[in-house]
Amino acid sequence: MENLNLILPEITLFFGICLSLMVGVFFKNSFQITMKLSILILLGVIYLILTSWSGDKQIFLDSFINDKFSNYFKVLILISSIFVFFSSNQFIKDKKLFKFEYPIIIMFSVLGMFFMLSANDLILFYLGLELQSLALYVLAAIDRDNTISSEAGIKYFVLSALSSGLLLYGCSLLYGFTGTTNFNEISNNLNSENIGAIFAMVFILVGLAFKVSAVPFHMWTPDVYQGAPTSITNFFAVVPKATGLAVIIRFMDIPFKNILHEWQTILIFIAIASMILGSVAAIGQKNIKRLLAYSSISHMGYALAGVATGTYSGYTSTVIYITIYVIMNLGAFACLYLMKVDGTYTEKIDDLSGLSKQKPLLAFSFLILFFSLAGIPPLGGFFAKFFVFMAVIESELYALAVIGLLTTVISAFYYLKVIKIIYFDDVRVSFDDIRNVSIKTTIFLSCLVLSLYFISPSFINIILDGLFI
């Protein structure tokens, strides 16, 4: 019974999904009911996580770990999912995507992420990964009547299946060379002389790098971001990325802890490549969703730079970075839901021309969010980068820090270009007046947190105290 109590959030989420599915099947026009029910279920699961945790424990033959680290990320992805539901409701209605399966599939992917975050065993980790991935394949192509959306779904499915195969191959090799699937036992059996296990680690890193769209496994990101409906892109940009980085930290901190020098070089290369490509490739983009796709690639590079240090201060800086990244992207995509011209949603950056003259509040929101994404002080995005660079410098990875700072300057160009179009160009189109409280609340809260973060930049550190021991 104690084991069941520790896994109560997962059990509750699963039965909540079953209940939502029953409601969707037996009630007509059930989209709104299942959407509201899904939000209530996610809020209930947050309450369970916050009240049921009583210290780090491992259950089910040490395959499932319930600790502060996994619970922090579970709460983060639940809050993110709730805000995605809130802010995208109007968009889904307008796009006629109000299928009751939409919130249910998202909850299925969240359930898979829960098992990924708590996995202390290769088998449980892979089961969670596949549950998440299968749900994301469906979400990417949920707009079946749209050719671009279907194409995005197929691209994501094919490339993700390839990465999952490589990751599974790595897991099987790791089991073969260490004789166990348990993370703690792998750590005990793994050392720099075990060449086969190091080979397996490379395959696992490739699979995980794909999941967070790090270079050179990023090729799906711009097409899927552009092709999928904006509400799905919003989810893709935030929730799976946070989970993927958490899993990378877990792998580096437990099973691969004793081969730091072997994986550190790989992660440094991936981080540098992601920062450079994400910063340069975004400059010529005309579509704002593609711009945010390349932006997310560069942000994953900065986050991985913290992991590459192999230190607990580096891991903590990455957790802070991904938290602020989630807040920035929730606000940025909420702004996209207000880019509507004559009843049609637009994604062209040029359509933002002169936005400050007709919608000054929306223009100011873009300014705060894009300045924060660029890392301009005193906004939250600056402190996110600051903590990562401090951890990198403490680890004496000076080349990584210098390249990171240079790419930050380069990436600032395309963020500032958008702000220049909003504030200094002539008006080209007139945006519709969308009076949606949930969208505006999401934007307001996001901008508020990023603007006031400088008052107490260490408050996330206080929450994270004792996360790594």
C-alpha positions as CSV (number, residue, x, y, z in Angstrom):
1,M,0.0,0.0,0.0
2,E,2.9,2.3,0.7
3,N,4.2,1.7,-2.8
4,L,0.8,2.5,-4.3
5,N,0.7,5.7,-2.3
6,L,4.1,6.8,-3.8
7,I,2.8,6.2,-7.3
8,L,-0.6,7.7,-6.6
9,P,-0.2,10.7,-8.9
10,E,0.4,8.3,-11.9
11,I,-2.5,6.2,-10.9
12,T,-4.8,9.2,-10.5
13,L,-3.7,10.6,-13.9
14,F,-4.3,7.2,-15.6
15,F,-7.8,6.8,-14.2
16,G,-8.5,10.5,-15.0
17,I,-7.6,9.8,-18.6
18,C,-10.0,6.8,-18.6
19,L,-12.8,8.9,-17.1
20,S,-12.2,11.7,-19.7
21,L,-12.3,9.1,-22.5
22,M,-15.6,7.7,-21.2
23,V,-17.1,11.3,-21.0
24,G,-15.8,12.0,-24.5
25,V,-17.4,8.9,-26.0
26,F,-20.8,9.1,-24.3
27,F,-21.5,12.8,-24.4
28,K,-22.2,14.8,-27.5
29,N,-20.2,17.9,-28.2
30,S,-18.0,16.8,-25.4
31,F,-14.8,18.8,-26.2
32,Q,-15.4,21.5,-23.6
33,I,-16.4,19.0,-20.9
34,T,-13.2,16.9,-21.5
35,M,-11.1,20.0,-21.6
36,K,-12.3,21.3,-18.3
37,L,-12.2,17.8,-16.8
38,S,-8.6,17.4,-18.0
39,I,-7.6,20.7,-16.3
40,L,-9.2,19.6,-13.0
41,I,-7.4,16.3,-13.2
42,L,-4.1,17.9,-13.8
43,L,-4.7,20.3,-10.9
44,G,-5.6,17.3,-8.7
45,V,-2.4,15.5,-9.6
46,I,-0.4,18.7,-8.7
47,Y,-2.1,18.7,-5.3
48,L,-1.2,15.0,-4.8
49,I,2.4,15.5,-5.8
50,L,2.8,18.4,-3.4
51,T,1.1,16.7,-0.5
52,S,2.2,13.1,-0.8
53,W,6.0,13.4,-1.1
54,S,7.8,12.4,2.1
55,G,11.4,12.0,1.1
56,D,13.3,10.2,-1.6
57,K,12.2,6.6,-2.0
58,Q,12.8,3.8,-4.5
59,I,10.0,1.2,-5.1
60,F,9.2,-1.7,-7.4
61,L,12.7,-3.3,-7.0
62,D,14.3,0.1,-7.3
63,S,13.0,0.7,-10.8
64,F,10.8,3.7,-9.8
65,I,12.2,6.6,-7.9
66,N,10.1,9.2,-6.1
67,D,12.3,12.2,-5.3
68,K,12.4,15.9,-5.3
69,F,14.0,16.1,-8.7
70,S,11.3,14.1,-10.5
71,N,8.5,15.8,-8.5
72,Y,9.8,19.3,-9.4
73,F,9.7,18.5,-13.1
74,K,6.3,16.7,-12.8
75,V,4.8,19.9,-11.3
76,L,6.5,22.0,-14.0
77,I,5.1,20.0,-16.9
78,L,1.6,19.8,-15.3
79,I,1.5,23.6,-14.8
80,S,2.8,24.1,-18.4
81,S,0.1,21.7,-19.8
82,I,-2.6,23.6,-17.9
83,F,-1.5,26.9,-19.4
84,V,-1.4,25.3,-22.9
85,F,-5.0,24.2,-22.4
86,F,-6.1,27.6,-21.1
87,S,-4.4,29.7,-23.7
88,S,-5.1,27.5,-26.8
89,N,-8.9,27.0,-26.2
90,Q,-10.0,29.8,-28.5
91,F,-7.5,28.8,-31.2
92,I,-8.7,25.2,-31.2
93,K,-12.3,26.3,-31.7
94,D,-11.4,28.7,-34.5
95,K,-9.4,26.0,-36.3
96,K,-12.2,23.4,-35.7
97,L,-9.9,21.0,-33.9
98,F,-12.3,20.6,-31.0
99,K,-12.0,16.8,-30.9
100,F,-12.4,15.4,-27.4
101,E,-9.3,13.2,-28.0
102,Y,-7.1,16.4,-28.0
103,P,-6.7,16.9,-24.2
104,I,-6.7,13.1,-23.6
105,I,-3.8,12.5,-25.9
106,I,-1.9,15.3,-24.2
107,M,-2.6,13.7,-20.8
108,F,-1.3,10.3,-22.2
109,S,1.9,12.0,-23.2
110,V,2.2,13.6,-19.8
111,L,1.7,10.2,-18.2
112,G,4.6,8.8,-20.3
113,M,6.7,11.8,-19.2
114,F,5.9,11.0,-15.5
115,F,7.4,7.5,-15.9
116,M,10.4,8.9,-17.8
117,L,11.1,11.3,-15.0
118,S,10.8,8.7,-12.2
119,A,12.5,5.8,-14.1
120,N,15.5,4.3,-12.4
121,D,15.6,1.4,-14.8
122,L,16.1,1.3,-18.6
123,I,13.0,-0.8,-19.3
124,L,10.6,1.6,-17.4
125,F,12.3,4.6,-19.0
126,Y,11.8,3.2,-22.5
127,L,8.2,2.3,-21.8
128,G,7.6,5.9,-20.6
129,L,9.4,7.3,-23.7
130,E,7.3,5.3,-26.1
131,L,4.0,6.3,-24.4
132,Q,5.1,9.9,-24.7
133,S,6.3,9.6,-28.3
134,L,3.2,7.7,-29.6
135,A,1.0,10.5,-28.2
136,L,3.2,13.2,-29.8
137,Y,3.0,11.5,-33.2
138,V,-0.8,11.8,-33.2
139,L,-0.7,15.4,-31.9
140,A,1.7,16.5,-34.6
141,A,-0.8,15.4,-37.3
142,I,-4.1,16.0,-35.5
143,D,-5.2,18.5,-38.2
144,R,-5.8,15.7,-40.7
145,D,-7.4,17.9,-43.4
146,N,-4.3,20.1,-43.5
147,T,-1.5,18.7,-45.8
148,I,1.3,20.6,-44.1
149,S,0.2,19.3,-40.7
150,S,0.0,15.7,-42.0
151,E,3.5,16.1,-43.5
152,A,4.8,17.4,-40.2
153,G,3.3,14.4,-38.4
154,I,5.0,11.9,-40.9
155,K,8.4,13.7,-40.6
156,Y,8.2,13.6,-36.9
157,F,7.1,10.0,-36.8
158,V,9.8,8.7,-39.1
159,L,12.7,10.6,-37.5
160,S,11.5,10.0,-34.0
161,A,11.1,6.3,-34.7
162,L,14.7,6.2,-35.9
163,S,16.0,8.0,-32.8
164,S,14.0,5.7,-30.6
165,G,15.5,2.7,-32.4
166,L,19.0,4.0,-31.8
167,L,18.2,4.7,-28.1
168,L,16.8,1.2,-27.6
169,Y,19.9,-0.2,-29.3
170,G,22.0,1.7,-26.8
171,C,19.9,0.5,-23.9
172,S,20.3,-3.1,-25.0
173,L,24.1,-2.7,-25.4
174,L,24.3,-1.1,-22.0
175,Y,22.5,-4.0,-20.5
176,G,24.7,-6.5,-22.3
177,F,28.0,-4.8,-21.1
178,T,26.9,-4.1,-17.5
179,G,24.6,-7.0,-16.9
180,T,21.7,-4.9,-15.4
181,T,19.0,-2.4,-16.3
182,N,19.0,-0.6,-13.0
183,F,20.6,2.9,-13.0
184,N,22.4,2.5,-9.7
185,E,23.8,-0.9,-10.6
186,I,24.9,0.4,-14.1
187,S,26.8,3.2,-12.3
188,N,28.6,0.6,-10.1
189,N,29.5,-1.6,-13.0
190,L,30.5,1.2,-15.4
191,N,34.0,2.6,-15.8
192,S,36.1,4.2,-18.5
193,E,37.6,0.8,-19.4
194,N,34.2,-0.7,-20.4
195,I,34.5,0.4,-24.1
196,G,31.2,-1.4,-25.1
197,A,29.2,0.4,-22.4
198,I,30.7,3.8,-23.6
199,F,29.6,2.9,-27.1
200,A,26.1,2.3,-25.8
201,M,26.2,5.6,-24.0
202,V,26.8,7.4,-27.3
203,F,23.6,5.8,-28.8
204,I,21.6,6.7,-25.8
205,L,22.8,10.3,-26.0
206,V,21.9,10.5,-29.7
207,G,18.3,9.4,-28.9
208,L,18.0,11.9,-26.0
209,A,19.5,14.7,-28.1
210,F,16.8,14.1,-30.8
211,K,14.1,14.4,-28.2
212,V,15.3,17.9,-27.1
213,S,16.1,18.9,-30.8
214,A,19.8,19.5,-30.2
215,V,22.1,19.7,-33.2
216,P,22.8,17.6,-35.2
217,F,19.5,15.8,-34.5
218,H,17.4,18.9,-34.9
219,M,16.2,18.5,-38.5
220,W,12.6,17.8,-37.6
221,T,12.1,20.9,-35.4
222,P,11.4,23.8,-37.9
223,D,9.1,21.7,-40.1
224,V,7.1,20.3,-37.2
225,Y,6.8,23.6,-35.5
226,Q,5.5,25.3,-38.7
227,G,3.3,22.4,-39.8
228,A,1.6,21.4,-36.6
229,P,-1.3,23.7,-35.3
230,T,0.1,26.5,-33.1
231,S,-1.5,24.9,-29.9
232,I,0.4,21.7,-30.6
233,T,3.6,23.6,-31.4
234,N,3.2,25.4,-28.0
235,F,3.1,22.0,-26.2
236,F,6.0,20.6,-28.3
237,A,8.1,23.7,-27.5
238,V,7.7,23.5,-23.7
239,V,6.7,20.2,-22.1
240,P,8.7,17.5,-24.0
241,K,11.8,19.7,-23.9
242,A,11.7,20.1,-20.1
243,T,11.2,16.4,-19.7
244,G,14.0,15.5,-22.1
245,L,16.5,17.8,-20.3
246,A,15.5,16.3,-17.0
247,V,16.1,12.8,-18.3
248,I,19.5,13.8,-19.7
249,I,20.5,15.1,-16.3
250,R,19.2,11.9,-14.6
251,F,21.3,9.7,-17.0
252,M,24.4,11.9,-16.5
253,D,24.0,12.0,-12.8
254,I,23.4,8.3,-12.0
255,P,24.2,5.6,-14.6
256,F,27.0,7.6,-16.5
257,K,28.4,9.3,-13.4
258,N,31.7,7.4,-13.5
259,I,32.4,8.2,-17.1
260,L,32.2,11.9,-17.0
261,H,35.1,12.6,-19.3
262,E,33.7,10.3,-22.0
263,W,30.3,12.0,-22.3
264,Q,31.4,15.5,-21.4
265,T,33.2,16.0,-24.7
266,I,30.1,14.9,-26.6
267,L,27.7,17.2,-24.7
268,I,30.1,20.2,-25.2
269,F,30.1,19.6,-28.9
270,I,26.3,19.2,-29.0
271,A,25.8,22.4,-26.9
272,I,28.2,24.4,-29.1
273,A,26.6,23.2,-32.4
274,S,23.1,23.9,-31.1
275,M,24.0,27.4,-30.0
276,I,25.7,28.3,-33.3
277,L,23.1,26.8,-35.6
278,G,20.1,28.0,-33.7
279,S,21.6,31.6,-33.6
280,V,22.6,31.8,-37.3
281,A,19.8,29.8,-39.0
282,A,17.0,31.9,-37.4
283,I,18.2,35.2,-38.9
284,G,16.6,34.7,-42.3
285,Q,13.3,33.2,-41.2
286,K,10.0,34.9,-42.3
287,N,7.7,32.6,-40.3
288,I,7.6,33.4,-36.6
289,K,7.0,29.7,-35.7
290,R,10.1,28.7,-37.6
291,L,12.0,31.5,-35.9
292,L,10.9,30.1,-32.5
293,A,11.9,26.6,-33.6
294,Y,15.5,27.7,-34.3
295,S,15.3,29.8,-31.1
296,S,14.5,26.7,-29.1
297,I,17.4,24.8,-30.7
298,S,19.8,27.5,-29.4
299,H,18.2,27.5,-26.0
300,M,18.7,23.8,-25.7
301,G,22.4,24.4,-26.4
302,Y,22.6,26.8,-23.5
303,A,20.7,24.4,-21.2
304,L,23.0,21.5,-22.3
305,A,26.0,23.7,-21.5
306,G,25.0,23.5,-17.9
307,V,24.7,19.7,-18.0
308,A,28.1,19.4,-19.8
309,T,29.8,20.7,-16.7
310,G,29.0,17.5,-14.9
311,T,28.7,19.4,-11.6
312,Y,25.6,19.8,-9.3
313,S,25.8,23.6,-9.8
314,G,25.7,23.0,-13.5
315,Y,22.7,20.7,-13.3
316,T,20.9,23.2,-11.0
317,S,21.7,26.1,-13.5
318,T,20.1,23.9,-16.3
319,V,17.0,23.3,-14.2
320,I,16.7,27.1,-13.6
321,Y,17.2,27.7,-17.3
322,I,14.5,25.3,-18.4
323,T,12.1,26.7,-15.9
324,I,12.5,30.3,-17.2
325,Y,12.5,28.9,-20.8
326,V,9.1,27.4,-20.2
327,I,7.7,30.7,-18.8
328,M,9.1,32.6,-21.8
329,N,7.7,30.2,-24.4
330,L,4.3,29.9,-22.8
331,G,4.0,33.7,-23.1
332,A,5.4,33.9,-26.6
333,F,3.0,31.3,-28.0
334,A,0.1,32.9,-26.2
335,C,0.9,36.1,-28.2
336,L,0.7,34.1,-31.4
337,Y,-2.9,33.2,-30.6
338,L,-3.7,36.9,-30.9
339,M,-2.1,37.2,-34.4
340,K,-5.4,37.0,-36.3
341,V,-6.3,39.0,-39.4
342,D,-9.8,38.9,-40.9
343,G,-10.6,35.7,-39.1
344,T,-7.4,33.9,-40.2
345,Y,-4.4,33.2,-38.0
346,T,-1.2,34.6,-39.5
347,E,2.4,33.4,-38.8
348,K,4.3,35.9,-40.9
349,I,6.8,38.1,-39.1
350,D,6.1,41.0,-41.5
351,D,2.5,41.1,-40.5
352,L,3.6,42.4,-37.1
353,S,4.6,45.7,-38.8
354,G,3.5,48.7,-36.8
355,L,1.8,46.5,-34.2
356,S,2.7,49.1,-31.5
357,K,0.4,51.7,-33.2
358,Q,-2.7,49.5,-33.1
359,K,-2.1,47.2,-30.1
360,P,0.4,48.7,-27.8
361,L,-0.1,46.2,-24.9
362,L,0.5,43.2,-27.2
363,A,3.5,45.0,-28.7
364,F,4.9,45.6,-25.2
365,S,4.3,41.9,-24.3
366,F,6.3,40.9,-27.4
367,L,9.1,43.3,-26.4
368,I,9.4,41.8,-22.8
369,L,9.2,38.2,-24.1
370,F,11.7,38.6,-26.9
371,F,14.1,40.7,-24.9
372,S,14.0,37.9,-22.2
373,L,14.6,35.3,-24.9
374,A,17.6,37.3,-26.1
375,G,18.9,37.4,-22.5
376,I,18.8,41.2,-22.1
377,P,18.9,42.4,-18.4
378,P,17.2,42.8,-16.1
379,L,14.6,40.2,-17.4
380,G,14.4,36.6,-16.4
381,G,16.1,35.3,-19.5
382,F,19.3,37.2,-18.6
383,F,19.6,35.4,-15.2
384,A,18.9,32.0,-16.8
385,K,21.9,32.5,-19.1
386,F,23.9,34.1,-16.2
387,F,23.6,31.0,-14.0
388,V,24.6,28.7,-16.8
389,F,27.6,30.7,-17.8
390,M,28.7,31.0,-14.1
391,A,28.5,27.2,-13.8
392,V,30.5,26.7,-17.0
393,I,33.2,29.2,-16.0
394,E,33.5,27.5,-12.5
395,S,34.1,24.2,-14.4
396,E,36.9,26.0,-16.4
397,L,35.2,25.3,-19.7
398,Y,36.2,28.7,-21.0
399,A,35.8,27.9,-24.7
400,L,32.2,26.9,-24.2
401,A,31.5,30.1,-22.2
402,V,33.0,32.3,-24.9
403,I,31.1,30.7,-27.7
404,G,27.9,30.8,-25.7
405,L,28.4,34.6,-25.1
406,L,29.1,35.2,-28.8
407,T,26.0,33.2,-30.0
408,T,23.9,35.2,-27.4
409,V,25.0,38.4,-29.2
410,I,24.2,36.9,-32.6
411,S,20.8,35.6,-31.6
412,A,19.9,39.0,-30.1
413,F,19.9,40.3,-33.7
414,Y,16.8,38.3,-34.9
415,Y,14.9,39.0,-31.6
416,L,15.6,42.7,-32.0
417,K,14.7,42.6,-35.7
418,V,11.2,41.5,-34.7
419,I,10.9,44.3,-32.1
420,K,12.1,46.8,-34.8
421,I,9.4,45.6,-37.1
422,I,6.8,45.9,-34.3
423,Y,7.8,49.4,-33.2
424,F,9.4,51.2,-36.2
425,D,7.8,49.8,-39.4
426,D,4.5,51.0,-40.9
427,V,1.2,49.2,-40.3
428,R,0.6,46.5,-42.9
429,V,-2.4,44.6,-41.6
430,S,-5.0,45.2,-38.9
431,F,-5.3,42.5,-36.3
432,D,-8.7,41.3,-35.1
433,D,-9.8,42.3,-31.6
434,I,-9.7,39.0,-29.6
435,R,-11.1,39.3,-26.1
436,N,-10.0,36.1,-24.5
437,V,-9.2,36.2,-20.8
438,S,-7.2,33.0,-20.6
439,I,-4.8,34.1,-23.4
440,K,-4.2,37.6,-21.9
441,T,-3.8,36.1,-18.4
442,T,-1.1,33.7,-19.7
443,I,0.7,36.6,-21.4
444,F,0.4,38.9,-18.3
445,L,1.6,36.2,-15.8
446,S,4.5,35.3,-18.1
447,C,5.6,38.9,-18.6
448,L,5.1,39.7,-14.9
449,V,7.4,36.8,-13.7
450,L,10.1,37.7,-16.3
451,S,10.0,41.4,-15.4
452,L,10.1,41.0,-11.6
453,Y,12.5,38.0,-11.5
454,F,15.4,40.4,-10.8
455,I,13.9,41.3,-7.4
456,S,14.8,37.9,-6.1
457,P,16.8,35.9,-8.7
458,S,17.7,33.2,-6.2
459,F,14.1,32.2,-5.3
460,I,14.2,29.2,-7.7
461,N,17.5,28.2,-6.1
462,I,15.7,28.1,-2.8
463,I,13.1,25.8,-4.2
464,L,15.8,23.6,-5.8
465,D,17.8,23.4,-2.5
466,G,18.7,19.8,-2.0
467,L,17.7,18.7,-5.5
468,F,21.0,17.0,-6.0
469,I,22.7,15.3,-3.1
